[in-house]
Amino acid sequence: MPEFVYFEADPVHVKREREKAHELRKSGWWKSQIAAGKCYYCGRVVGAENLTMDHVIPVARGGRSTRGNCVPCCKDCNNEKRAATPAEQVLSRLFPDAMRR
């Protein structure tokens, strides 16, 4: 299995996108997203107060704070995902031993 190459995150990009995410959390769109109280990844209903904003493509990996990239996520899934991209999440399920760092 090929090794992955990790790049350092651009601190200016990360700061800018985190500020955008902060503003997005105040929006009516975000409030309607968490109203159901359902985690995007596991599908469990944990209540709106137990959901956090997660970036599907992490900001530290070049992701943006847009409606299409931000999803409600429970703490367990957020901790498990960390800074993994969707492709890395699939690969880690298929090859659990190969993806450990």
ChimeraX commands (.cxc) that place a marker at each C-alpha (Angstrom):
marker #1 position 0.00,0.00,0.00 radius 0.5
marker #1 position 1.43,3.43,-0.89 radius 0.5
marker #1 position 2.37,5.87,1.81 radius 0.5
marker #1 position 0.55,9.18,2.13 radius 0.5
marker #1 position 2.28,12.52,1.94 radius 0.5
marker #1 position 1.23,15.06,4.55 radius 0.5
marker #1 position 1.75,18.77,4.08 radius 0.5
marker #1 position 1.89,21.46,6.73 radius 0.5
marker #1 position -1.26,23.55,6.90 radius 0.5
marker #1 position -1.02,27.19,5.86 radius 0.5
marker #1 position -1.65,29.13,9.10 radius 0.5
marker #1 position -3.24,32.05,7.22 radius 0.5
marker #1 position -5.71,29.72,5.48 radius 0.5
marker #1 position -6.56,27.91,8.72 radius 0.5
marker #1 position -7.19,31.17,10.60 radius 0.5
marker #1 position -9.35,32.62,7.82 radius 0.5
marker #1 position -11.46,29.46,7.47 radius 0.5
marker #1 position -11.92,29.08,11.23 radius 0.5
marker #1 position -13.24,32.66,11.37 radius 0.5
marker #1 position -15.66,31.84,8.55 radius 0.5
marker #1 position -16.79,28.72,10.44 radius 0.5
marker #1 position -17.39,30.81,13.55 radius 0.5
marker #1 position -19.68,33.12,11.55 radius 0.5
marker #1 position -21.39,30.16,9.85 radius 0.5
marker #1 position -22.27,28.68,13.27 radius 0.5
marker #1 position -24.30,31.81,14.01 radius 0.5
marker #1 position -26.37,31.48,10.82 radius 0.5
marker #1 position -29.92,30.23,10.54 radius 0.5
marker #1 position -28.75,27.61,8.07 radius 0.5
marker #1 position -26.48,26.02,10.69 radius 0.5
marker #1 position -29.17,26.17,13.37 radius 0.5
marker #1 position -31.53,24.31,11.05 radius 0.5
marker #1 position -28.80,21.72,10.36 radius 0.5
marker #1 position -28.37,20.85,14.04 radius 0.5
marker #1 position -32.09,21.13,14.90 radius 0.5
marker #1 position -32.67,17.44,14.13 radius 0.5
marker #1 position -29.85,16.51,16.53 radius 0.5
marker #1 position -28.53,13.88,14.12 radius 0.5
marker #1 position -24.85,13.12,13.47 radius 0.5
marker #1 position -23.84,13.19,9.79 radius 0.5
marker #1 position -21.42,10.27,10.14 radius 0.5
marker #1 position -23.05,7.71,12.44 radius 0.5
marker #1 position -26.68,8.80,12.09 radius 0.5
marker #1 position -27.34,8.70,15.85 radius 0.5
marker #1 position -29.70,11.27,17.32 radius 0.5
marker #1 position -27.69,12.87,20.13 radius 0.5
marker #1 position -29.47,16.21,20.46 radius 0.5
marker #1 position -28.56,19.58,19.00 radius 0.5
marker #1 position -26.57,20.61,22.08 radius 0.5
marker #1 position -24.25,17.60,21.63 radius 0.5
marker #1 position -23.36,18.31,17.99 radius 0.5
marker #1 position -20.32,20.16,16.75 radius 0.5
marker #1 position -19.41,21.53,13.33 radius 0.5
marker #1 position -17.11,19.27,11.37 radius 0.5
marker #1 position -15.45,19.96,8.05 radius 0.5
marker #1 position -15.73,16.94,5.73 radius 0.5
marker #1 position -12.45,18.03,4.13 radius 0.5
marker #1 position -10.54,19.33,7.17 radius 0.5
marker #1 position -9.40,22.95,7.18 radius 0.5
marker #1 position -5.91,21.80,8.08 radius 0.5
marker #1 position -5.91,19.73,4.89 radius 0.5
marker #1 position -7.10,22.55,2.61 radius 0.5
marker #1 position -10.86,22.39,3.24 radius 0.5
marker #1 position -13.09,25.45,3.27 radius 0.5
marker #1 position -15.80,26.65,5.64 radius 0.5
marker #1 position -18.71,26.42,3.22 radius 0.5
marker #1 position -22.19,24.96,3.56 radius 0.5
marker #1 position -21.20,22.03,1.39 radius 0.5
marker #1 position -18.21,21.15,3.55 radius 0.5
marker #1 position -19.62,21.68,7.07 radius 0.5
marker #1 position -21.74,18.99,8.72 radius 0.5
marker #1 position -23.12,18.34,12.22 radius 0.5
marker #1 position -21.10,15.71,14.04 radius 0.5
marker #1 position -21.21,14.04,17.45 radius 0.5
marker #1 position -18.14,14.20,19.68 radius 0.5
marker #1 position -17.33,10.49,19.26 radius 0.5
marker #1 position -17.27,10.70,15.46 radius 0.5
marker #1 position -15.37,13.99,15.54 radius 0.5
marker #1 position -12.66,12.46,17.75 radius 0.5
marker #1 position -12.45,9.36,15.55 radius 0.5
marker #1 position -12.23,11.34,12.30 radius 0.5
marker #1 position -9.60,13.88,13.40 radius 0.5
marker #1 position -8.03,15.37,10.26 radius 0.5
marker #1 position -8.81,12.48,7.92 radius 0.5
marker #1 position -10.25,13.08,4.48 radius 0.5
marker #1 position -13.21,10.98,3.24 radius 0.5
marker #1 position -10.86,8.83,1.15 radius 0.5
marker #1 position -8.66,8.14,4.17 radius 0.5
marker #1 position -11.72,7.21,6.23 radius 0.5
marker #1 position -12.74,4.59,3.64 radius 0.5
marker #1 position -9.19,3.25,3.38 radius 0.5
marker #1 position -8.89,3.01,7.17 radius 0.5
marker #1 position -12.04,0.85,7.26 radius 0.5
marker #1 position -10.76,-1.38,4.46 radius 0.5
marker #1 position -7.17,-1.62,5.72 radius 0.5
marker #1 position -7.22,-0.83,9.46 radius 0.5
marker #1 position -3.62,-1.92,10.14 radius 0.5
marker #1 position -2.11,-0.11,7.15 radius 0.5
marker #1 position -3.54,3.31,7.97 radius 0.5
marker #1 position -2.10,3.65,11.48 radius 0.5
marker #1 position 0.43,6.42,11.91 radius 0.5
marker link #1:1,2 radius 0.2
marker link #1:2,3 radius 0.2
marker link #1:3,4 radius 0.2
marker link #1:4,5 radius 0.2
marker link #1:5,6 radius 0.2
marker link #1:6,7 radius 0.2
marker link #1:7,8 radius 0.2
marker link #1:8,9 radius 0.2
marker link #1:9,10 radius 0.2
marker link #1:10,11 radius 0.2
marker link #1:11,12 radius 0.2
marker link #1:12,13 radius 0.2
marker link #1:13,14 radius 0.2
marker link #1:14,15 radius 0.2
marker link #1:15,16 radius 0.2
marker link #1:16,17 radius 0.2
marker link #1:17,18 radius 0.2
marker link #1:18,19 radius 0.2
marker link #1:19,20 radius 0.2
marker link #1:20,21 radius 0.2
marker link #1:21,22 radius 0.2
marker link #1:22,23 radius 0.2
marker link #1:23,24 radius 0.2
marker link #1:24,25 radius 0.2
marker link #1:25,26 radius 0.2
marker link #1:26,27 radius 0.2
marker link #1:27,28 radius 0.2
marker link #1:28,29 radius 0.2
marker link #1:29,30 radius 0.2
marker link #1:30,31 radius 0.2
marker link #1:31,32 radius 0.2
marker link #1:32,33 radius 0.2
marker link #1:33,34 radius 0.2
marker link #1:34,35 radius 0.2
marker link #1:35,36 radius 0.2
marker link #1:36,37 radius 0.2
marker link #1:37,38 radius 0.2
marker link #1:38,39 radius 0.2
marker link #1:39,40 radius 0.2
marker link #1:40,41 radius 0.2
marker link #1:41,42 radius 0.2
marker link #1:42,43 radius 0.2
marker link #1:43,44 radius 0.2
marker link #1:44,45 radius 0.2
marker link #1:45,46 radius 0.2
marker link #1:46,47 radius 0.2
marker link #1:47,48 radius 0.2
marker link #1:48,49 radius 0.2
marker link #1:49,50 radius 0.2
marker link #1:50,51 radius 0.2
marker link #1:51,52 radius 0.2
marker link #1:52,53 radius 0.2
marker link #1:53,54 radius 0.2
marker link #1:54,55 radius 0.2
marker link #1:55,56 radius 0.2
marker link #1:56,57 radius 0.2
marker link #1:57,58 radius 0.2
marker link #1:58,59 radius 0.2
marker link #1:59,60 radius 0.2
marker link #1:60,61 radius 0.2
marker link #1:61,62 radius 0.2
marker link #1:62,63 radius 0.2
marker link #1:63,64 radius 0.2
marker link #1:64,65 radius 0.2
marker link #1:65,66 radius 0.2
marker link #1:66,67 radius 0.2
marker link #1:67,68 radius 0.2
marker link #1:68,69 radius 0.2
marker link #1:69,70 radius 0.2
marker link #1:70,71 radius 0.2
marker link #1:71,72 radius 0.2
marker link #1:72,73 radius 0.2
marker link #1:73,74 radius 0.2
marker link #1:74,75 radius 0.2
marker link #1:75,76 radius 0.2
marker link #1:76,77 radius 0.2
marker link #1:77,78 radius 0.2
marker link #1:78,79 radius 0.2
marker link #1:79,80 radius 0.2
marker link #1:80,81 radius 0.2
marker link #1:81,82 radius 0.2
marker link #1:82,83 radius 0.2
marker link #1:83,84 radius 0.2
marker link #1:84,85 radius 0.2
marker link #1:85,86 radius 0.2
marker link #1:86,87 radius 0.2
marker link #1:87,88 radius 0.2
marker link #1:88,89 radius 0.2
marker link #1:89,90 radius 0.2
marker link #1:90,91 radius 0.2
marker link #1:91,92 radius 0.2
marker link #1:92,93 radius 0.2
marker link #1:93,94 radius 0.2
marker link #1:94,95 radius 0.2
marker link #1:95,96 radius 0.2
marker link #1:96,97 radius 0.2
marker link #1:97,98 radius 0.2
marker link #1:98,99 radius 0.2
marker link #1:99,100 radius 0.2
marker link #1:100,101 radius 0.2
view
